[in-house]
Amino acid sequence: MFEIQSTIKQCDERFRTMLMSGQISLIYYSPRGQEVIPAAVVPHLRADDHLVTTYRGLHDHLAKGVPLRDLWAEFLGRSTGTCKGKGGPMHITHPASGVMVTTGIVGAGLPIANGLALASQLRGTDQVTVVSFGDGASNIGAFHEALNLASVWALPVVFVCHNNQYAEHTPLAEGTSVARIADRAVSYSMPGVTVDGNDPIAMWRAAGEAVARARSGGGPTLLEAVTYRFWGHLLGDAMEYMPTEERAAAMEADPVPRYRAWLVAEGHASEEELLDIEARAATAIDDAVEFALASPPPDASELFTDVFAEVAR
Ligand SMILES: Cc1ncc(C[n+]2csc(CCOP(=O)(O)OP(=O)(O)O)c2C)c(N)n1
């Protein structure tokens, strides 16, 4: 779990540094502060399990194993990327690692996850689908429709709400009628669990139960991971709507160094082992950045390829 967290944290830092210095140019939604969630969920998944995520999904992409080179190349719009550079950061899709789609439409991932889960159910595989979304997405109609149908059909899906306290510039309480998103599960007759999304152990346990339930035919779970978004909605956002003290306190309680210190204090890992993990991640990121920067953009001849698929009859 620490390796995943460290890779996400370092990758995010690299994106922000390169963007701020003008080395690269793209729209970037930082998942910094939310590393623990996918680092605790994804270890319960197999490579052939499915994941659907959002524009803020860098942490999910990395946790589910999208190769760093392909990921960086797609973020930078290069032909060597996961979608040949034609999708960009909002549309990272890499079925080989189980990342089936990344969507910029708030709440759109939930019905898509149902579709993937239904396919697994009809085929009789025991694949599980996890879908990540924000607290804001839980106010979208598609959230409610998806939870209802997933419950009626007992779909093998885990709905993971990354409750980072803000929907774009709107604080949770100003746009959401419930204090606990997980309470909404009651309406759809499925377990609803609220977890401290910055606590790797609690998060790992809750995710393990939800994934096991889905895999064994027990149906869906709504898992709410309470966390905090360290940066604005997107990089460059002035963040005036985030109280300075609130943000400072959240950053002070940064879950990644906290988990790191705990691992050493409890004797689960030595300082040397953790430094080694961090160095390996840094080297892999260096390599991916170099690869992406050296890759060409897609050729104009690619403009009309991969647009339509042959419809299965
Ligand atoms: C259907 C739809 N409505 C509005 C938007 C504009 N929009 C983009 S992100 C966002 C906020 C979503 O917040 P949340 O679901 O909490 O996710 P977070 O960004 O916090 O990860 C909004 C309103 C959109 N992309 N799609």
The ligand as an ORCA input file, in Angstrom:
! r2SCAN-3c Opt
* xyz 1 1
  C     -22.812     16.288    -15.539
  C     -21.765     17.333    -15.195
  N     -22.140     18.429    -14.524
  C     -21.220     19.375    -14.190
  C     -19.899     19.215    -14.568
  C     -18.872     20.283    -14.161
  N     -18.061     19.729    -13.061
  C     -16.880     19.149    -13.306
  S     -16.205     18.542    -11.907
  C     -17.488     19.074    -10.955
  C     -17.493     18.844     -9.473
  C     -17.601     17.404     -9.109
  O     -17.318     17.217     -7.745
  P     -17.162     15.806     -7.088
  O     -18.112     14.842     -7.722
  O     -17.265     15.976     -5.621
  O     -15.706     15.311     -7.494
  P     -14.269     15.931     -7.165
  O     -13.964     16.908     -8.287
  O     -14.347     16.556     -5.829
  O     -13.313     14.794     -7.217
  C     -18.437     19.714    -11.733
  C     -19.695     20.295    -11.218
  C     -19.553     18.054    -15.286
  N     -18.290     17.819    -15.678
  N     -20.489     17.108    -15.564
*
